[in-house]
Amino acid sequence: MIAPMSQESLHAALARLQQELQGSAQLDAESRRLLDELTGDISRAREATPSDAHASRLEALAVRFESGYPDLAASLRGIADALGRIGL
């Protein structure tokens, strides 16, 4: 059984995602906009009710970035997993 992720761990994962986004100068404007929007959504979701929409959206973005940005895709999947484990 996987232990639930704490709010602190989720915050750390979001911080890593932000660092990866800042280091990904090769992202096109649309991709950057989508990821920035998603980061804001995740931050707001920590205070919201549970929803499967976040996981679906994160997975869709992870698939989109898998070939060109595997580290970013892995971070997105990790955040989706973390959100799921804390019930968001």
One Martini backbone bead per residue (centre of mass of N, CA, C, O) as a GRO file, in nm:
protein
   88
    1MET     BB    1   0.097   0.036   0.022
    2ILE     BB    2   0.047   0.369  -0.030
    3ALA     BB    3   0.130   0.651   0.101
    4PRO     BB    4   0.025   0.938   0.177
    5MET     BB    5   0.041   1.261   0.082
    6SER     BB    6   0.143   1.542   0.188
    7GLN     BB    7   0.122   1.873   0.170
    8GLU     BB    8   0.431   1.912   0.166
    9SER     BB    9   0.488   1.720  -0.071
   10LEU     BB   10   0.313   1.866  -0.274
   11HIS     BB   11   0.459   2.134  -0.258
   12ALA     BB   12   0.730   2.019  -0.355
   13ALA     BB   13   0.626   1.919  -0.631
   14LEU     BB   14   0.540   2.199  -0.731
   15ALA     BB   15   0.821   2.325  -0.713
   16ARG     BB   16   0.954   2.134  -0.919
   17LEU     BB   17   0.773   2.209  -1.153
   18GLN     BB   18   0.851   2.506  -1.164
   19GLN     BB   19   1.151   2.454  -1.222
   20GLU     BB   20   1.107   2.301  -1.487
   21LEU     BB   21   0.960   2.527  -1.633
   22GLN     BB   22   1.194   2.737  -1.613
   23GLY     BB   23   1.400   2.521  -1.767
   24SER     BB   24   1.188   2.523  -2.030
   25ALA     BB   25   1.258   2.708  -2.301
   26GLN     BB   26   1.130   2.512  -2.539
   27LEU     BB   27   0.858   2.593  -2.491
   28ASP     BB   28   0.577   2.668  -2.603
   29ALA     BB   29   0.332   2.890  -2.542
   30GLU     BB   30   0.098   2.687  -2.506
   31SER     BB   31   0.237   2.494  -2.309
   32ARG     BB   32   0.300   2.701  -2.093
   33ARG     BB   33   0.009   2.788  -2.042
   34LEU     BB   34  -0.100   2.512  -1.956
   35LEU     BB   35   0.098   2.469  -1.717
   36ASP     BB   36   0.029   2.726  -1.561
   37GLU     BB   37  -0.269   2.660  -1.528
   38LEU     BB   38  -0.230   2.392  -1.382
   39THR     BB   39  -0.077   2.496  -1.139
   40GLY     BB   40  -0.310   2.671  -1.039
   41ASP     BB   41  -0.517   2.443  -1.011
   42ILE     BB   42  -0.362   2.279  -0.800
   43SER     BB   43  -0.345   2.492  -0.584
   44ARG     BB   44  -0.660   2.514  -0.558
   45ALA     BB   45  -0.721   2.205  -0.503
   46ARG     BB   46  -0.616   2.185  -0.209
   47GLU     BB   47  -0.908   2.346  -0.128
   48ALA     BB   48  -1.090   2.138  -0.255
   49THR     BB   49  -1.269   1.910  -0.405
   50PRO     BB   50  -1.294   1.625  -0.536
   51SER     BB   51  -1.131   1.520  -0.862
   52ASP     BB   52  -1.077   1.365  -1.180
   53ALA     BB   53  -0.990   1.599  -1.370
   54HIS     BB   54  -0.697   1.638  -1.285
   55ALA     BB   55  -0.583   1.363  -1.367
   56SER     BB   56  -0.661   1.378  -1.665
   57ARG     BB   57  -0.506   1.636  -1.731
   58LEU     BB   58  -0.227   1.544  -1.644
   59GLU     BB   59  -0.208   1.299  -1.833
   60ALA     BB   60  -0.242   1.451  -2.099
   61LEU     BB   61   0.015   1.623  -2.060
   62ALA     BB   62   0.216   1.395  -2.025
   63VAL     BB   63   0.178   1.276  -2.305
   64ARG     BB   64   0.255   1.533  -2.464
   65PHE     BB   65   0.561   1.545  -2.310
   66GLU     BB   66   0.715   1.271  -2.322
   67SER     BB   67   0.919   1.299  -2.568
   68GLY     BB   68   1.045   1.598  -2.500
   69TYR     BB   69   0.962   1.585  -2.159
   70PRO     BB   70   1.008   1.345  -1.937
   71ASP     BB   71   1.039   1.495  -1.665
   72LEU     BB   72   0.776   1.649  -1.679
   73ALA     BB   73   0.591   1.404  -1.705
   74ALA     BB   74   0.671   1.277  -1.435
   75SER     BB   75   0.578   1.512  -1.259
   76LEU     BB   76   0.281   1.506  -1.341
   77ARG     BB   77   0.230   1.215  -1.244
   78GLY     BB   78   0.311   1.262  -0.950
   79ILE     BB   79   0.091   1.471  -0.893
   80ALA     BB   80  -0.150   1.297  -0.962
   81ASP     BB   81  -0.091   1.087  -0.747
   82ALA     BB   82  -0.093   1.277  -0.503
   83LEU     BB   83  -0.380   1.380  -0.534
   84GLY     BB   84  -0.512   1.102  -0.510
   85ARG     BB   85  -0.398   1.034  -0.218
   86ILE     BB   86  -0.554   1.309  -0.098
   87GLY     BB   87  -0.838   1.340  -0.265
   88LEU     BB   88  -0.808   1.529  -0.555
   0.00000   0.00000   0.00000
